[in-house]
Amino acid sequence: MGKTRRNWAVGALLAAAGVGVAACEPADGLGSSAVSATTDQLATHALKADRVHVEWLSCSASTGSRQASVDCVGRTEDQQKISVKGTVTEQLDNTCVRGHLTATVGARRVFDVRGLGNCGKRTPATS
């Protein structure tokens, strides 16, 4: 019983810490973790749609008052460098990011876009 109570207490502390981190994200959907995770998923999907064999991609974002700067790095299955960089000005339902993003694989520019994902939706994301 003591072990179960201790495990429950550890779980409760971890859950509280997660809520605390989420509470630091702005309500307009441009929180750094939300933007980086959504951009990571959408950029990976876009690269694969362009026949890039993505082995891994990892994105980070830093937010300002109206936009987030995004920097993603990764590798293809044949070990070419992947880079996705730019700014995100809007995130919709974790299915779209708008702004200006450019992806390169090796020396080749794969895309230079003003949005990624399903940007037909009009519902802003909430954190």
Secondary structure, DSSP 8 states (H G I E B T S, - for coil): -HHHHHHHHHHHHHHHHHHHHHHTS-TTS--HHHHHHHHHHHHHHHHHHTT--EEEEEEEEEE-SS-EEEEEEEEETT--EEEEEEEEEEEETTTEEEEEEEEEETTEEEEEEEEEE-TT---B---
